[in-house]
């Protein structure tokens, strides 16, 4: 609960929360449209209207004029109603600590604070050695929805902080969150949590009914009591409802037996992490046992035949299961021989959608010398044609003419032309002619 401004500026603060009750029943069966139209016509647009569990209406207004108009309402439709300010929502409580006021009585302090919207003063006491001792802490009740920052008592300016009450515990069933009037449980002992006797005469071993530990239910060392106290703190300081404060505290309170990593894993899952059992499970591959395996030869041809037979067994429709892929798996080593394979063995392999592609056939064509010669001549001719085309596209110079003349002389000369031949050369005929 955040403090408001100085109480001197809040003397004329109006009551904002009101309760409307039917004289002969509840508003549970009354139309919400009828309620809204009646309030809108009599008061105007209010801040909020809520139906309580007991059948009454909780109405919050914006201004003092709306509060006065709402107090004058007597009917909603054909139903007679009574309107009164809420007993607790229009009030707030704060704590001051001042050692100079420790000897003053509560009535004297209240008399000095009458002009500052204080309607009640109570001193906090502690019990030591069976005696109640007064403290310097005072609980002030203001007729304001929010507490002021400070109050002035005599010549002392005392700062006000929010008052956080202890958790609400039922004195009948000893559980938190409700009172005896709303309790539906059975009478239990606050010391041993057993029914049938009073805690003042109990001599059993202490056992808490809330956390099952060896302490009474009213002990402030109880883990459940500490959680309930934290809920009250969040509710008061952040001005939230009890349900909202409980959700905040329970979300940030670690649970026994649950690690932080487990909680974080449930809150945020990476898109690249496999979490489903189907994704984490591996496929089971069956090894067929229809034909006994033969010793594996080191020859490449035999290995190719074995590989082809295995592929044929994998794709046969009689052995292919819809859920599991069957394949023969063998670790090939040149120095080992496989005699038998256990049919119950399973080899996990990761899932993949890729299919084995057949190997491309190797090109075993070999080019002959004549074909190579013809290919080179064709390549040379193409180069000459490109050279001539490039010469035509640009201006002919003297050097080009000289090159062209030399080229023509080389190709048009009547000299002896030597061509390479594949026939073996022999000089035996020439030697015979010389001898003759």
Residue pairs with C-beta under 8 A, 6 or more apart in sequence:
1 92
1 146
1 147
1 162
1 236
1 237
1 239
2 146
2 237
2 239
3 94
3 146
3 147
3 148
3 149
3 160
3 162
4 10
4 144
4 146
4 147
4 148
4 149
5 148
5 149
6 148
6 149
6 150
7 116
7 117
7 118
7 142
7 144
7 148
7 151
8 116
10 117
10 144
10 148
11 115
11 117
12 64
13 117
13 143
13 144
13 145
14 63
14 64
14 67
15 67
15 85
15 86
15 90
16 47
16 60
16 61
16 67
16 89
16 90
16 145
17 58
17 59
17 60
17 85
17 86
17 89
17 90
17 145
18 58
18 59
18 60
18 61
18 67
18 70
18 71
18 83
18 84
18 85
18 86
19 52
19 56
19 57
19 58
19 59
19 83
19 84
19 85
19 86
20 27
20 56
20 57
20 59
20 73
20 76
20 81
20 82
20 83
21 56
21 57
21 81
21 82
21 83
21 84
22 30
22 55
22 79
22 80
22 81
23 79
23 80
23 81
23 82
24 79
24 80
25 55
25 79
26 54
26 55
26 56
27 35
27 51
27 55
27 56
27 57
28 51
28 55
30 76
30 77
30 79
32 51
34 76
34 77
35 49
35 57
35 76
36 49
38 73
38 75
38 76
38 77
39 46
39 49
39 59
39 70
39 73
39 76
42 69
42 70
42 72
42 73
43 61
43 66
43 69
43 70
43 73
44 66
44 69
45 62
46 59
46 60
46 61
46 62
46 66
46 70
47 60
47 61
47 62
48 58
48 59
48 60
49 57
49 58
49 59
49 60
50 57
50 58
51 57
51 58
52 58
58 86
59 70
59 83
61 67
61 70
70 83
71 83
73 81
73 83
74 80
74 81
75 81
89 145
90 143
90 144
90 145
91 119
91 141
91 142
91 143
91 144
91 145
92 141
92 142
92 144
92 145
92 146
92 147
93 139
93 140
93 141
93 142
93 147
93 162
93 163
94 139
94 140
94 142
94 147
94 148
94 160
94 161
94 162
94 163
95 124
95 137
95 138
95 139
95 140
95 160
95 161
95 162
95 163
96 137
96 138
96 140
96 151
96 158
96 159
96 160
96 161
97 136
97 137
97 138
97 158
98 136
98 138
98 153
98 156
98 158
99 136
100 156
101 109
101 136
101 138
101 153
101 156
102 134
102 135
102 136
106 121
106 122
106 123
106 138
107 121
109 121
109 138
109 153
110 118
110 120
110 121
112 153
112 154
113 121
113 140
113 151
113 153
116 148
116 151
116 152
117 142
117 143
117 144
117 148
118 140
118 141
118 142
118 143
118 151
119 141
119 142
119 143
120 140
120 141
121 138
121 139
121 140
121 141
122 138
122 139
122 141
123 134
123 135
123 137
123 138
123 139
124 135
124 137
124 138
124 139
125 132
125 133
125 134
125 135
126 132
126 133
126 135
127 133
139 163
140 151
140 160
142 148
147 160
147 162
148 160
149 159
149 160
150 157
150 158
150 159
150 160
151 157
151 158
151 160
152 158
162 236
162 237
163 236
164 229
164 232
164 233
164 236
164 237
165 232
166 229
166 232
167 176
167 225
167 228
167 229
167 231
167 232
168 176
168 177
168 178
168 179
168 228
169 175
169 176
169 217
169 218
170 176
170 177
170 178
170 179
170 180
170 183
170 185
171 180
171 190
172 180
172 183
172 185
172 186
172 187
172 188
173 183
173 185
173 186
173 187
173 188
173 209
174 188
174 189
174 190
174 193
174 209
174 210
174 217
174 218
175 185
175 209
175 210
176 210
176 224
176 225
176 228
177 228
186 195
187 195
187 196
188 194
188 195
188 209
189 195
189 196
189 197
189 198
189 199
189 202
189 204
190 199
190 216
190 217
190 218
191 199
191 202
191 204
191 206
191 207
191 216
191 217
192 199
192 202
192 204
192 205
192 206
192 207
193 207
193 208
193 209
193 217
194 204
194 207
199 216
205 214
206 214
206 215
206 216
207 213
207 214
208 214
208 215
208 216
208 217
208 219
208 222
208 224
209 217
210 217
210 222
210 224
210 225
211 222
211 223
211 224
213 222
213 223
215 221
215 222
219 225
220 226
227 249
227 250
227 253
230 249
231 242
231 245
231 246
231 249
232 245
234 240
234 245
234 248
234 249
235 241
235 242
235 244
235 245
238 245
240 248
254 260
255 263
269 275
274 280
282 348
282 349
282 350
282 351
283 324
283 325
283 348
283 349
283 351
284 324
284 346
284 348
285 324
285 325
285 326
285 327
285 329
285 346
285 347
285 348
285 349
286 321
286 324
286 326
286 343
286 346
287 326
287 327
287 328
287 329
287 341
287 342
287 343
287 345
287 347
288 313
288 319
288 326
288 328
289 341
289 343
290 313
290 319
292 340
293 330
293 338
293 339
293 340
293 341
295 337
295 338
295 339
296 302
296 303
296 306
296 330
296 332
296 336
296 337
296 338
297 303
298 334
303 332
310 327
310 328
311 356
313 319
313 326
313 327
313 328
314 320
314 325
314 326
314 327
314 328
319 326
320 326
328 341
329 347
330 338
330 341
367 375
369 422
391 400
